[in-house]
């Protein structure tokens, strides 16, 4: 499907963290922004991706099976907070947030040999 991220395989972060961001990142304000229909109001200045503001989060834009093959339905339009997350070792070092999310869904942390 056009616009999907073909690099994702894990999806742990998308099913572990609340994805909140500044309201002006939404497409009703910023052209090419996060589709507003996939968001909920968190506060007067923050939105949250639907599905992530609950005890067992899973982003509504996440498609597929965790730990196997997943895609982000809005990859080119994802919020900045998602753009700031990186797989462990993709920048030559472990990433604590990645490892924590992977362990939370029953996956081992990535090893240094991992190539993103």
MISELUM-605067 format. One record per residue: residue in one letter; y, x, z of N, C-alpha, C, O in turn. Coordinates in steps of 0.02 Angstrom, whole numbers, plus 50000, padded with zeros to 5 digits. Example, Ala and Ser with C-alpha at 12.3 -4.5 7.8 and 13.67 -1.06 7.14 Angstrom:
REM residues 2
A497165066050390497755061550390498355066050390498345071250423
S498885064250354499475068450357500025064550394500575067050402
This chain:
REM residues 116
X499415004250000500005000050000500625004450000500655009350037
X501115002849960501725006949958502075007150025502125002050060
X502325012950043502705013650105502275015450165502545017150217
X501625015050158501195016650214501145024150222501205027850173
X501025026350283500955033450296500225035350286499785032750320
X500105039750240499425041850226499215047750270498665050250263
X499655050050315499495055850357499205053950425498895058150457
X499295047850446499045045850512498285045150513497995042650465
X497975047350566497265045950575497115043650646496595040550658
X497555044950691497435043650762497735036950784497365032350802
X498385036350784498725030250806498805029550881499045024350905
X498625034650918498645034250992499345032851018499435028651062
X499845036250992500525035251016500755028051004501105025151045
X500545025250947500745018450928500395013150972500595007350972
X499885015251008499515010651051499535012951124499105010951164
X500035016951140500095019251209500805018551236500905016851295
X501295019851195501995020051218502375013751198502235010651146
X502855012051239503335006851220503815010051170504085015451183
X503925006751115504355009451062505025005751066505115000451036
X505495008651104506155005551111506665010051077506595016151075
X507195006851050507695010551012508345006651010508365000651027
X508875009950990509545007050986509545001450934509275002350879
X509854995950950509854989950908510104991150837509894987750791
X510554995850827510854997050761510365000350712510535001150654
X509775002250735509255004850689508904999250651508535000650604
X509014993050669508684987350637508994985950569509584987250557
X508594983150524508824982050455509324976450448509624975750394
X509434972550499509964967550495510654970650506511174967450496
X510654977050526511274980750537511304986750490511824988150460
X510754990350483510724996450444510244995650385509644994250395
X510504996450325510074995950266509505000950270509615006850284
X508894998550258508315002950262508075004150333507665008550345
X508335000350381508155001250450507494997850468507134995450424
X507354997650531506744994550558506774986950543507264983750560
X506254984150513506254976950500506344972950565505924973350610
X506894969350569507064965750631506534960750651506454959350710
X506154958050603505634953150620505054956350658504634952750686
X505014962950659504494966350696504744968850764504404972850797
X505324966450785505624968750848505744962950896505744957150876
X505854964850959506054960151011506624963251048506674969451052
X507054959251077507614961751116507354964251183506994960751218
X507544970351201507364973251266507944972751314507864971251373
X508544974051289509154973651328509724972151280509614970851221
X510334972251305510894970651261511014976051208511344974751158
X510744981951217510834987351168510184990351143510194994951102
X509604987851166508954990751147508504985451118508484979751141
X508144987351066507604983251038506954986851053506944992751071
X506404983251046505744986151056505294983551000505354977850979
X504844987750976504374985550925503914980450957503654981451012
X503804974850922503344969750946502664972850961502424977050923
X502384970651016501724972951036501734978951082501214980551112
X502304982351088502314988451129502594987451199502564992051240
X502874981651213503164980451279502694976151322502884970951348
X502074978551328501564975051367501104980151398501144986151383
X500664977951442500234982651479499734986351434499564992051448
X499504983251381499074986451332499434986451264499294982351221
X499904991251256500314991051197499944992751132499454996551132
X500174989851079499964991651011500524989150965500654983150962
X500824993750931501384992050887501154987250832500624988150803
X501564982250819501404977250769501394980250698501124977150652
X501684986050689501684989350623501074993850614500974996450559
X500664994650665500074998950660499494995050629499324989550652
X499204997850578498654994650542498054999350543498125005350531
X497464996750558496865000850555496525001650622496694998250671
X496055006250624495645007450684495865013950717495845019250687
X496055013350781496275019150819495745024750817495145023450823
X495995030750809495555036550810495175037750746494825042850740
X495225033250699494865033950636495355034550578495485040050552
X495635028950560496105028850504496605023250517496415017350520
X497225025150525497755020250536498335021650488498395027150461
X498735016750479499345017350439499915013950476499805009450517
X500515016050462501115012750487501405008750429501595011450378
X501425002150438501654997650386502394998650369502624996450316
X502775001850414503495002850402503685010150404504245011850421
X503225014550388503325021750396504015024250373504345027650412
X504245022650313504905025250293505475022050332506035024750332
X505345016550366505865012950403505745012950478506045009050514
X505315017350502505155017550573505755020050613506185023550586
X505785018250677506355020350718506345027850732505825031150725
X506915030450752506985037550765506505039950819506245045550815
X506375035850869505915037850923505225039450894504895043950918
X505015035850843504375037250811504415043650769503935047550767
X504975044650737505065050750697505055056950741504875062350718
X505245056250804505275061950850504595063750879504525069150909
X504095059450872503425061050897503045065250846503075063950786
X502685070250871502305074650827501605075750855501505076050916
X501125076450811500445077950833500425084950864500785089450842
X500015085750915499935092250945499745097350891499345096050846
X500035103150897499915108950855500215108250785500155112950746
X500535102650769500845102150703501455106850697501655108650642
X501725108750754502285113450755502085119950789502505123750813
X501425121250792501175127450821501105127450896500985132750926
X501165121550927501095121151000500825114251019500875109450981
X500545113951079500295107451103500885102751116501435105051131
X500765096351108501275091351122501005086851177500505083351168
X501335086951235501105083351294501045075751282500565072651304
X501535072851246501515065651233500925063851189500585058851201
X500795067851139500225066651095499575066951134499155062451131
X499485072351172498875073251210498765067651261498205065251270
X499305065651295499255060151344499035053651311498605050151337
X499335052051254499155045851219498435046151194498075041151199
X498225051651168497535052351143497035051351200496535047851193
X497165054551257496715053851314496695046651339496165044351362
X497255043151335497285036251359496845031551318496605026451344
X496725033151255496295028951214495595031951205495205029651163
X495445037151245494775039951245494655045551195494075047151181
X495175048351167495105053951121495295060551155495725060651199
X494965065851136495125072451164495785074851136495975073051081
X496145078951175496755081951148496585086151086496025088651079
X497065086751042496955090750982496915098151000497225100351049
X496545101850961496465109150972496965112950929497225110150880
X497095119250947497575123150908497395123850834497845124950792
X496775123250817496555123950748496735117850706496675117950644
X496955112550740497125106350705497695107550657498215110350676
X497615105450596498135105950545498345098950527497945095050503
X498975097350538499235090650524499375089850451499605084550430
